[in-house]
Amino acid sequence: MFGLTRWNSFDDVFDFQRDVNRLSSPSWQVHTTDDAWRIDVPLPGIDPKDVSLEVAGNNLAIRAEARSEAGDRNVQRYEQTLTLPQFLDHDKLTASHRHGMLRLTLPLRDSVKPRRIRIETQADDRKQLAGAAR
């Protein structure tokens, strides 16, 4: 009788709960730079082809479906909607997927990026400042 295990319904319940928790509560990480925000969303075991992103107004919807490995009709669905700040350029959103991590990059709008302002001086001002230093 080696190799046989007794079926335990509690194991199935705990496995299901673990899978639901994995899909429904990812630990998002948001990183900011001077030019953009980067949001990393863990989606382990989900094929990037099964993930869809939609932007409507200030809302970003992330939807994913994970099919059961057994090949049956069981499908686990994940959906999360974010409200994006106005200062991010939603039209320039890019997404990539690598090793189970969905990476969203949202650049800042040009109107909110810091810019350097050049101070212009006139030749007469330089002479005046040089004379005042004496």
N, C-alpha and C positions, 0 to 999 in steps of 0.2 A: 503494500500500500504506500510505498514511497512515491512522492511527487503528486499525490492527490491532496487537495485542500478542500476543506469544508466551506461551502458557500455561506457568507455572512452578509445579511442585508445591510447591516450598519456600515460595512466597508463601502458599499455602493453609495450610500447616502453621503458619507464623508468625502468620497472621491468626487461626487457631483458638486458638493458644496465647495470643495477646493477649486474645481474648475470654474464654477460661477464666480467665486471671489477673484480668481486670476483674471477673468475677462471683464468683470464689472468694476473693479477698483484698481486701476493701474496707478502706480506712483509716478506721476508726471514730474518732470524736472524742467524748470524754466531758467534759461540763461540769458542774460542781457549783455549787449555790447553797445558801443557808441552808434552803431549803424542798424542793429536789428535785434529781434528777440528770437531765440531758438527754443523750441518746445520739444522735448523727447518723451514719447509715449511708448512704453513697453507693450508689445503685442506678440509675445512668444507663441510659437506654434501656429501662427496665422499667416497664410500665404498673402503676400502683398496684393495679389490679384483679387482677393476677397475683401479688400478694404476700399471704402469710398469716402471721399472728402467733398463736402459741399459748402460753399460760402454764400450766404444770403444776408445782405445788409451787414450787420456787425456780428452775425452768428456763424460759427464754424461747426458743422456737424461731422462727426467721425463715426462711420458705421463699419462693422466687420461681422463676418460670419465664419465660424469654425465648424467644419464638418467633422463628424465622429470618425475616428480612425478605423472603426469596424466596417465602415462603408454603408451603414444603415442610414435611415432617414433623419437621425438625430442631428439637429443643427443648433449650435449655440450662437446667439446673437449678442453683439455688443454695440451700444450706441451712447455717445456722449456729445453734448452740445456745449460749446464755449462761447461766451460773449467777448469779442475782441475789442480792445481799446481803440478809440478813434484815431490815435496818433500812429497806428500801424497801417502800412499800405497793403490792404487786403487783396488788391489786384496783383500784387507781386509775390504772393504766397508760393513757396516751393516746398515740395515734400520728397523725402527719400526714405528708403527702408534698407536696413542692414542688420543682419544677425538678430532679428526679432525686435528691432527698435525702429519705430516710426519717428522721423525727425522732420519737424515743420520749421521753416525759416520765414519769418515775417519782418521785412525791412521797415524801418521808420519812414514816415512820410518826409519828403524833402523839406517841408515847411517847419518841421520840428527838429531837424538835425542841426547841431551847432555849426555855425559857420564863422570864419575869421573875417573881420572887417579891416581893411587896409586904411590906415590914416594917411591922408595926403597932406603934404606941407608945401609951402611956397618958398621960393628962394629968398624973399625979403624977410620972412620969419627967421630963417637961419642966421642972417646977418644981424638981426636985432638980438637974438639970443646970444650970439658970440660977443656982441658989444656989451651986453648986460653982465656978462661973466667977469669983466675986467674990474 
